[in-house]
Amino acid sequence: MAALSPADTFAPSSRVRFREIGGEAVLLDLDRGTYFSLNATGTAAWGGLAAGRTLGEVHAELLARFEVEEEILWRDLEALAGDLLDQGLLVPGAAG
């Protein structure tokens, strides 16, 4: 996976369904029939990324919401976005 940029945007794949349950999320890949779970931070990240906000905007939102070091959050957010892309749950957006 290539490094992601703060200006990158994404969209949910047409094959993924999202359900939030108790502050955490479950993603269902309709093609594979597999489920993915996200913790509260991952769920907040998914919400921003799926809404088309840039990776940098989502990073700033999460920094304001969760107590975490900026560099650690960026690394974790970049890894999450990369994993979601690799799994085909997110697709690059127009600016991505």
C-alpha positions in Angstrom: 0.0 0.0 0.0 1.3 3.4 -0.9 1.5 6.1 1.8 -1.8 8.0 2.2 -2.0 11.8 2.1 -4.1 14.1 4.4 -5.9 15.2 1.3 -7.1 11.7 0.3 -10.8 11.0 0.3 -12.7 7.8 0.2 -16.1 6.3 -0.3 -17.7 3.1 1.0 -17.7 0.3 -1.5 -21.1 -0.6 -2.9 -20.6 -4.1 -1.6 -20.3 -3.1 2.1 -23.0 -2.6 4.6 -22.5 -0.8 7.9 -24.3 -1.1 11.2 -23.4 0.7 14.5 -24.2 -1.2 17.7 -23.4 0.3 21.0 -20.8 2.8 19.7 -19.0 0.1 17.7 -19.4 -0.8 14.1 -19.9 -4.0 12.1 -19.1 -3.9 8.4 -20.4 -6.7 6.2 -18.8 -7.5 2.9 -21.7 -8.7 0.8 -19.5 -10.4 -1.8 -17.5 -12.4 0.6 -20.1 -12.8 3.4 -17.5 -11.7 6.0 -17.9 -9.3 8.9 -15.4 -6.8 10.2 -15.7 -5.1 13.6 -14.5 -1.6 14.5 -14.0 -0.2 18.0 -15.2 3.2 19.0 -12.3 5.0 17.4 -12.5 3.0 14.2 -16.2 3.6 14.1 -15.7 7.4 14.3 -13.0 7.1 11.6 -15.3 5.1 9.4 -18.0 7.7 9.8 -15.8 10.5 8.6 -14.1 8.6 5.8 -17.4 7.1 4.5 -18.9 10.7 4.5 -16.1 11.8 2.1 -14.1 13.9 4.5 -10.4 14.0 3.9 -8.0 11.8 5.9 -6.6 15.0 7.4 -10.1 16.2 8.5 -10.9 12.9 10.0 -7.6 13.0 11.9 -8.4 16.4 13.3 -11.9 15.3 14.3 -10.5 12.2 16.1 -7.8 14.3 17.8 -10.5 16.6 19.3 -12.6 13.6 20.4 -10.1 11.1 21.8 -7.1 11.5 24.0 -4.2 10.2 21.8 -0.9 11.5 20.6 -1.1 13.1 17.1 1.6 10.9 15.5 0.1 7.7 16.9 -3.3 8.6 15.7 -2.1 9.4 12.2 -0.2 6.1 12.0 -3.3 4.2 13.2 -5.7 6.1 11.0 -3.5 5.6 8.0 -3.2 1.8 8.8 -7.0 1.6 9.2 -7.7 3.4 5.9 -5.2 1.2 4.2 -6.7 -2.0 5.6 -10.2 -0.9 4.5 -8.9 -0.1 1.1 -7.1 -3.5 0.9 -10.2 -5.3 1.9 -12.2 -3.4 -0.7 -14.5 -1.9 1.9 -13.4 1.7 1.0 -12.6 2.9 -2.5 -10.5 6.0 -3.3 -12.6 9.2 -3.6 -12.3 11.9 -6.3 -9.5 13.6 -4.5 -7.8 10.4 -3.4 
